[in-house]
C-alpha cells in the first residue's frame, strides 16, 4: 500500500457535498419562486381593488358634478333604478336634461345627445338610488330632493355615497312664492 499525502489527494468536492449543495440551492430557489408567486398574486388583487375603486369613484364623481349643476328651479323625478333632472351648463346656463338609469350593474347617463355607459366592477350588484327631503328618505320622488343617495352591494359589503345638493330647495321655493 502506498502512503498518501495531503498533496496527492484529489482536489474537489465529494458526492455528498455536491448533493447537500444542490439540495440547499433547490430549497432557496423554491422559496424565491414561492415569494415571487405570492407577490404577483397580491399585485393582481391590489390592481383589481384599485380598478373597482376607480370605477366607483368615476360613477360617484360624475353624479356629484351633475347634481352640483342643479338649481332650485330644476325639475326632478327619481326612483330606485333611475333619476332625471334639468341641470344647467355653461356660462349662459343652458338647461340640459340628464338621466341616470341602472340596468343590472350598468349605469347609463344621458345628457342631451351624449350617452355614457359605465359597467360596475364584477360582484357589484343591486345599485339603487334613494332621495332625502325634510329628514325622510324615499325610494321615489317627483320633487327636487335635498340629498341623493347611491347604494351598491359588493362582495365586501354595501357601498353608500350620499350627495347633498348645494342649495336649499325649500328656501328657494319659498322665496319665489313669497
SEMI-899661 format. One line per field, with one value per residue (C-alpha): x, y, z; chain. Coordinates in pm, 1 decimal. Layout:
x <- [X:...]
y <- [Y:...]
z <- [Z:...]
chain <- [A:...]
END
This chain:
x <- [0.0:134.4:135.9:-91.3:-3.9:-207.6:-66.8:-152.2:-520.9:-772.3:-888.5:-1266.1:-1597.2:-1723.0:-2051.7:-2213.7:-2106.6:-2248.8:-2583.8:-2608.0:-2519.1:-2776.3:-3044.1:-2978.1:-2983.5:-3312.6:-3469.2:-3356.4:-3490.1:-3823.1:-3850.4:-3768.4:-4026.1:-4294.8:-4224.4:-4246.5:-4578.5:-4718.8:-4616.5:-4764.9:-5098.2:-5106.0:-5032.1:-5322.3:-5559.9:-5445.0:-5492.1:-5843.3:-5935.0:-5786.3:-5985.2:-6303.5:-6232.1:-6160.6:-6485.0:-6688.4:-6517.4:-6584.5:-6955.2:-6992.4:-6793.3:-6996.2:-7320.3:-7181.0:-7081.6:-7421.6:-7609.8:-7394.6:-7534.6:-7896.9:-8088.8:-8390.2:-8598.9:-8479.8:-8739.2:-8651.7:-8804.2:-8644.4:-8690.7:-8456.2:-8349.7:-8320.1:-8349.8:-8395.0:-8325.6:-8272.1:-7921.2:-7760.9:-7445.5:-7202.4:-7185.1:-7524.6:-7664.0:-7831.6:-8073.7:-7994.5:-8196.2:-7976.4:-8091.8:-7923.9:-8054.8:-7934.7:-7975.1:-7823.1:-7472.5:-7458.9:-7516.5:-7630.9:-7603.7:-7777.8:-7725.2:-7876.6:-7748.3:-7442.2:-7459.0:-7213.5:-7232.2:-7031.0:-7012.6:-6970.4:-6697.8:-6767.4:-6954.0:-7117.9:-7494.4:-7831.1:-7748.8:-8024.9:-8094.8:-8287.2:-8384.5:-8384.7:-8608.0:-8702.4:-8518.9:-8704.1:-8570.0:-8785.4:-8736.7:-8935.0:-8977.8:-9124.5:-8971.8:-8618.8:-8460.2:-8212.9:-7999.5:-7948.8:-7801.2:-7647.7:-7611.2:-7446.7:-7399.6:-7046.2:-6883.5:-6730.7:-7049.5:-7255.7:-7104.8:-7307.4:-7247.3:-7473.2:-7480.0:-7602.2:-7746.3:-7570.2:-7882.4:-8195.7:-8481.0:-8738.8:-8589.1:-8558.8:-8914.2:-9045.1:-8859.7:-9007.7:-9362.8:-9334.4]
y <- [0.0:335.4:611.1:900.5:1252.3:1567.3:1677.4:1355.3:1361.9:1451.4:1813.1:1886.6:1812.0:1476.2:1341.8:1404.5:1769.6:1815.1:1660.8:1882.9:2191.6:2111.4:2046.7:2379.3:2556.7:2390.2:2492.2:2852.6:2862.0:2717.1:2984.2:3259.7:3124.7:3099.4:3459.0:3575.2:3393.7:3538.9:3892.3:3850.3:3729.5:4015.5:4263.0:4126.4:4155.6:4511.9:4605.8:4457.4:4657.9:4973.8:4920.4:4871.0:5181.9:5386.9:5274.3:5352.9:5691.4:5778.8:5698.8:5893.7:6194.0:6214.4:6210.8:6465.2:6706.9:6677.6:6730.5:7037.6:7195.8:7171.3:7483.4:7523.9:7562.1:7227.2:6959.4:6623.7:6277.2:5970.7:5607.8:5337.8:5247.5:5593.6:5967.4:6258.5:6624.8:6952.1:7077.9:7394.2:7400.4:7670.4:8043.0:8100.6:7821.4:7632.3:7375.0:7014.4:6707.9:6446.3:6093.6:5814.8:5459.5:5140.7:4816.1:4534.9:4664.5:4902.6:5275.9:5472.2:5850.5:6050.6:6426.3:6583.7:6372.7:6243.1:5892.2:5742.9:5378.1:5255.4:4894.3:4846.6:4600.6:4228.0:4142.8:4484.0:4441.3:4584.4:4952.6:5180.5:5549.9:5698.4:6058.5:6263.9:6556.5:6706.4:6431.6:6148.4:5904.3:5785.7:5540.1:5762.3:6134.5:6391.6:6683.7:6815.2:6639.3:6781.3:6467.8:6180.9:5853.1:5578.0:5231.6:4925.3:4575.4:4439.1:4112.0:4302.1:4479.6:4776.9:5093.0:5405.7:5753.8:6043.5:6369.3:6692.6:6947.0:7279.9:7486.6:7462.9:7372.0:7460.9:7805.1:7897.8:7781.6:7990.0:8298.3:8253.4:8224.3:8498.5]
z <- [0.0:-94.6:154.0:76.9:144.3:155.9:-177.3:-356.7:-259.0:-526.6:-504.0:-531.1:-367.1:-259.2:-389.0:-50.4:-53.3:-403.8:-304.8:4.7:-200.5:-469.4:-205.1:-32.1:-370.4:-465.2:-133.2:-183.8:-541.9:-425.1:-154.4:-404.1:-651.9:-381.0:-278.4:-639.9:-693.9:-369.7:-465.0:-814.6:-674.1:-424.9:-702.1:-910.5:-613.7:-545.0:-912.2:-907.2:-597.3:-749.9:-1071.8:-869.6:-665.9:-978.6:-1141.7:-827.8:-792.7:-1157.7:-1118.4:-794.5:-915.2:-1236.8:-1037.1:-788.4:-1065.0:-1231.3:-904.7:-835.1:-1153.6:-1039.8:-945.3:-723.5:-1040.3:-1182.4:-1237.5:-1085.0:-1083.4:-935.8:-846.2:-718.9:-1072.8:-1226.5:-1192.8:-1433.9:-1375.2:-1557.2:-1496.4:-1622.6:-1830.9:-1937.0:-1869.3:-2024.8:-1805.3:-2084.8:-1942.2:-2028.6:-1933.3:-1765.3:-1694.6:-1498.9:-1540.6:-1371.2:-1561.7:-1356.4:-1281.9:-1578.7:-1540.9:-1844.5:-1826.1:-2095.9:-2110.4:-2418.6:-2707.4:-2518.7:-2376.2:-2127.4:-2020.1:-1721.5:-1606.2:-1235.1:-1135.8:-1113.6:-794.8:-759.4:-769.6:-672.6:-726.7:-602.7:-557.4:-266.4:-202.2:115.9:194.3:531.4:719.3:542.8:283.2:-7.4:-292.7:-534.1:-569.9:-806.2:-619.6:-605.7:-305.2:-55.8:-77.3:-320.8:-200.5:-411.8:-260.7:-417.1:-273.6:-309.1:-203.4:91.2:199.9:92.8:-54.7:12.4:-120.2:-25.6:-221.0:-63.8:-300.9:-269.8:-216.5:-5.8:-240.6:26.1:92.3:-275.5:-343.9:-52.2:-177.6:-525.7:-389.7:-128.3]
chain <- [A:A:A:A:A:A:A:A:A:A:A:A:A:A:A:A:A:A:A:A:A:A:A:A:A:A:A:A:A:A:A:A:A:A:A:A:A:A:A:A:A:A:A:A:A:A:A:A:A:A:A:A:A:A:A:A:A:A:A:A:A:A:A:A:A:A:A:A:A:A:A:A:A:A:A:A:A:A:A:A:A:A:A:A:A:A:A:A:A:A:A:A:A:A:A:A:A:A:A:A:A:A:A:A:A:A:A:A:A:A:A:A:A:A:A:A:A:A:A:A:A:A:A:A:A:A:A:A:A:A:A:A:A:A:A:A:A:A:A:A:A:A:A:A:A:A:A:A:A:A:A:A:A:A:A:A:A:A:A:A:A:A:A:A:A:A:A:A:A:A:A:A:A:A:A:A:A:A]
END
